């Protein structure tokens, strides 16, 4: 029972890491969108700056997402191996 609880908590931690990296990526993309729209309004254009900034945000978003995920995975405790089952020498194997 104790092992199942630890495994469940670890799975919830991994799910939380996944959600956090997704939100970081979404935040970077939205920030790039607003910066691009702002630059387009300054330049008096409709689209080129937004497209350029959004296309530059993709590799940045991936890099940040990987760094966040790896940094958080390092903090997870290492897996504990399950205890071996004790077999009595008097038991017959089938």
C-alpha positions as CSV (number, residue, x, y, z in Angstrom):
1,X,0.0,0.0,0.0
2,X,2.8,2.4,0.9
3,X,4.6,1.7,-2.4
4,X,1.4,2.4,-4.4
5,X,1.0,5.8,-2.6
6,X,4.6,6.8,-3.5
7,X,4.1,5.7,-7.1
8,X,0.9,7.7,-7.3
9,X,2.6,10.8,-5.9
10,X,5.5,10.4,-8.3
11,X,3.0,10.1,-11.2
12,X,1.2,13.3,-10.0
13,X,4.6,15.1,-9.9
14,X,5.4,14.1,-13.4
15,X,1.9,15.2,-14.6
16,X,2.5,18.6,-12.8
17,X,5.9,19.0,-14.6
18,X,4.2,18.3,-17.9
19,X,1.5,20.9,-17.2
20,X,4.1,23.5,-16.1
21,X,6.2,23.1,-19.2
22,X,3.1,23.4,-21.3
23,X,2.1,26.6,-19.6
24,X,5.6,28.0,-20.0
25,X,5.5,27.3,-23.7
26,X,2.0,28.9,-24.0
27,X,3.2,32.0,-22.1
28,X,6.2,32.4,-24.3
29,X,4.1,32.1,-27.4
30,X,1.5,34.6,-26.2
31,X,4.2,37.0,-25.2
32,X,5.7,36.7,-28.7
33,X,2.3,37.3,-30.2
34,X,1.8,40.5,-28.3
35,X,5.3,41.8,-29.0
36,X,4.8,41.1,-32.7
37,X,1.5,42.9,-32.7
38,X,3.1,45.8,-30.9
39,X,6.0,46.0,-33.3
40,X,3.5,45.9,-36.2
41,X,1.6,48.8,-34.8
42,X,4.8,50.8,-34.4
43,X,5.9,50.0,-37.9
44,X,2.4,50.5,-39.4
45,X,2.4,47.0,-41.0
46,X,0.0,44.1,-40.6
47,X,1.7,40.9,-40.0
48,X,5.4,40.6,-40.9
49,X,6.7,41.5,-37.4
50,X,4.2,39.2,-35.7
51,X,5.1,36.3,-38.0
52,X,8.9,36.9,-37.5
53,X,8.6,37.1,-33.7
54,X,6.3,34.1,-33.5
55,X,8.7,32.0,-35.6
56,X,11.6,33.1,-33.4
57,X,9.7,32.1,-30.3
58,X,9.3,28.5,-31.3
59,X,12.9,27.4,-30.8
60,X,13.1,29.6,-27.7
61,X,10.0,28.0,-26.3
62,X,11.4,24.5,-26.9
63,X,14.6,25.4,-25.3
64,X,13.0,26.8,-22.2
65,X,10.5,24.0,-22.0
66,X,13.3,21.4,-22.0
67,X,15.4,23.3,-19.5
68,X,12.4,23.6,-17.1
69,X,11.4,19.9,-17.5
70,X,15.0,18.7,-16.9
71,X,15.5,21.0,-14.0
72,X,12.3,19.7,-12.3
73,X,13.0,16.1,-13.1
74,X,16.3,16.4,-11.3
75,X,14.4,17.3,-8.2
76,X,12.3,14.1,-8.2
77,X,13.5,11.4,-5.8
78,X,15.1,8.4,-7.5
79,X,12.8,5.4,-7.9
80,X,13.0,2.8,-5.1
81,X,13.2,-0.8,-6.3
82,X,10.4,-3.1,-5.2
83,X,11.2,-5.5,-2.4
84,X,11.9,-9.0,-3.6
85,X,9.4,-11.6,-2.7
86,X,10.6,-14.1,-0.1
87,X,10.2,-17.7,-1.2
88,X,10.2,-20.5,1.4
89,X,12.6,-23.3,0.4
90,X,9.9,-25.8,1.3
91,X,7.4,-24.4,-1.3
92,X,7.0,-26.5,-4.4
93,X,7.3,-24.6,-7.7
94,X,4.8,-25.4,-10.4
